[in-house]
Amino acid sequence: MASTDRWIVTGAAGFVGTGLAALARATVQPLSLAPDDWRARIAAVDFRSTVVFHLAARVHGRESDEAQWMRDNAEKTAELARAAASGGARRFVFLSTIKVNGEETLGQPFRATDAPGPSDAYARSKHEGERALAIAASPGLEYVVVRSPLVIGPAAPANLAALVRLADSAWPLPFGAIRNRRTFIARDDLVSLLVRCAESPRAVGRTFLAGDPDAVSTPRLFNVVRSALARPARMFGMPAGALEAAASLAGQGDRMRRLTRSLEVDCRDAMETLEWAPRRPMDEALREMARSAKGAA
């Protein structure tokens, strides 16, 4: 990629976007799609010889408001891709979610070739965004889709900050008997993968699953985070079913299942095809996240 390229980045002020800007090899032009005039904002962009990184997405909201999810995560993606294609952009890199594959894995990790299994409005809208991109990009725009698991790093989003707050409590935690495997990725590693997708001719038209091969169990997750916070591990075991049932009574069943069940990703395709590999040790990324969240509290 030439050093004179411009990067059009949606979500540039977000968690992943700020990481991308910090490692940018080109001039970064932020593009906000949040205001009501998002169509006019897209129409005003000069896309010639640019790479578009579409990182912005609706990730929180009412599950029942399907139309709003589709507008923000599918319709905006399609409109942006059509404008990029007609405006002469070089490539379009779309950050999607592993939730397009499903919510959990049972013995086998997710692969990019698996049939999609989105189960909530967010995942369905991102899957529709992927499909809309493929249609809008044809025939002239190169595009790449990256499905990411939960991203670890400093100033991580609210759900991870809540996890750190739980780890920082004095209470013993009931996860000692959990034997799950969950894939995460450090923010810097996800950014480096996105850049490889923008650069490599082998990425064109592909869907890659991001992740770190070092899958993490919930006991290990809390042990590492508590150690970083100078807290004792203090963990005891309860059956996963009992934890899920109790959490469901409190309306927190989905959140608990993310701590008791597995979501593992096979990212070998991205590693081999793009000659890319995560460089940040997962425990180190978790410790950094914990200390950053503690400092911001």
DARA-V160988 format. One record per pair of residues at least 24 apart in sequence whose ideal C-beta (glycine too) atoms are under 6 Angstrom apart, sorted by the first residue. I is the first residue (numbers start at 1). J is the second residue. D is the distance in whole Angstrom. If there is no record, write none. Layout:
{{I | J | D} {I | J | D}}
This chain:
{{1 | 199 | 5} {5 | 51 | 6} {6 | 50 | 5} {7 | 51 | 5} {7 | 53 | 6} {8 | 50 | 5} {8 | 52 | 5} {9 | 53 | 5} {10 | 54 | 5} {10 | 55 | 6} {10 | 56 | 4} {11 | 55 | 3} {11 | 56 | 3} {15 | 157 | 6} {16 | 55 | 5} {17 | 55 | 5} {19 | 187 | 5} {19 | 191 | 5} {20 | 191 | 5} {23 | 191 | 5} {33 | 76 | 5} {42 | 79 | 6} {42 | 80 | 6} {42 | 83 | 5} {47 | 84 | 5} {47 | 87 | 3} {47 | 88 | 6} {47 | 89 | 4} {48 | 88 | 4} {49 | 90 | 6} {50 | 89 | 5} {51 | 90 | 5} {51 | 91 | 5} {51 | 198 | 5} {52 | 84 | 5} {52 | 89 | 5} {52 | 92 | 5} {53 | 93 | 5} {54 | 80 | 6} {54 | 94 | 5} {55 | 95 | 5} {63 | 121 | 5} {66 | 121 | 5} {69 | 121 | 4} {69 | 125 | 4} {70 | 125 | 5} {73 | 125 | 4} {73 | 126 | 5} {73 | 129 | 5} {74 | 125 | 5} {74 | 128 | 4} {74 | 129 | 4} {74 | 132 | 5} {77 | 129 | 4} {77 | 132 | 5} {77 | 133 | 6} {78 | 132 | 4} {78 | 136 | 5} {81 | 133 | 5} {81 | 136 | 4} {81 | 137 | 5} {82 | 136 | 5} {84 | 141 | 6} {85 | 137 | 6} {85 | 140 | 5} {85 | 141 | 4} {91 | 142 | 4} {91 | 198 | 6} {92 | 141 | 6} {92 | 143 | 4} {93 | 144 | 5} {93 | 194 | 6} {93 | 197 | 5} {93 | 198 | 5} {94 | 133 | 5} {94 | 145 | 5} {95 | 146 | 6} {96 | 126 | 5} {96 | 130 | 6} {96 | 145 | 5} {96 | 147 | 5} {97 | 126 | 5} {97 | 147 | 6} {98 | 147 | 5} {98 | 149 | 5} {98 | 265 | 6} {99 | 123 | 4} {100 | 126 | 6} {100 | 127 | 5} {100 | 147 | 6} {104 | 261 | 4} {104 | 262 | 6} {104 | 263 | 5} {105 | 262 | 5} {105 | 263 | 6} {105 | 264 | 5} {109 | 264 | 4} {109 | 265 | 6} {109 | 266 | 4} {110 | 265 | 5} {111 | 266 | 5} {112 | 207 | 5} {112 | 209 | 5} {112 | 269 | 6} {142 | 204 | 5} {144 | 197 | 4} {144 | 203 | 5} {144 | 206 | 6} {145 | 207 | 4} {146 | 208 | 5} {146 | 210 | 5} {147 | 209 | 5} {148 | 190 | 6} {148 | 210 | 4} {149 | 183 | 5} {149 | 184 | 6} {149 | 185 | 6} {149 | 211 | 5} {149 | 265 | 6} {150 | 184 | 5} {151 | 185 | 6} {151 | 187 | 5} {151 | 190 | 6} {152 | 184 | 5} {152 | 186 | 5} {152 | 285 | 5} {152 | 289 | 5} {153 | 186 | 6} {153 | 187 | 3} {153 | 289 | 6} {154 | 288 | 6} {154 | 292 | 4} {155 | 292 | 6} {156 | 289 | 5} {161 | 293 | 5} {164 | 290 | 5} {164 | 293 | 4} {167 | 222 | 5} {167 | 225 | 4} {167 | 226 | 5} {168 | 229 | 5} {172 | 234 | 4} {172 | 236 | 6} {173 | 222 | 6} {173 | 235 | 5} {174 | 236 | 6} {174 | 238 | 4} {175 | 218 | 5} {175 | 219 | 5} {175 | 235 | 6} {176 | 219 | 6} {176 | 235 | 4} {176 | 236 | 5} {176 | 237 | 4} {177 | 237 | 3} {178 | 218 | 5} {178 | 219 | 6} {178 | 260 | 6} {180 | 217 | 6} {180 | 218 | 6} {180 | 261 | 6} {180 | 262 | 4} {181 | 215 | 4} {181 | 262 | 5} {181 | 264 | 5} {182 | 216 | 6} {182 | 263 | 5} {183 | 211 | 4} {183 | 215 | 5} {183 | 264 | 5} {183 | 265 | 4} {185 | 210 | 5} {185 | 211 | 5} {185 | 212 | 5} {186 | 280 | 4} {186 | 285 | 4} {188 | 280 | 6} {189 | 278 | 4} {189 | 280 | 5} {193 | 276 | 6} {196 | 274 | 5} {196 | 276 | 5} {200 | 274 | 5} {202 | 273 | 5} {208 | 270 | 4} {209 | 265 | 5} {209 | 267 | 5} {211 | 265 | 4} {211 | 267 | 4} {212 | 278 | 5} {212 | 282 | 5} {214 | 282 | 5} {215 | 264 | 5} {218 | 259 | 5} {224 | 283 | 5} {224 | 286 | 5} {225 | 286 | 6} {225 | 290 | 4} {228 | 287 | 4} {228 | 290 | 4} {228 | 291 | 6} {229 | 290 | 6} {229 | 294 | 6}}
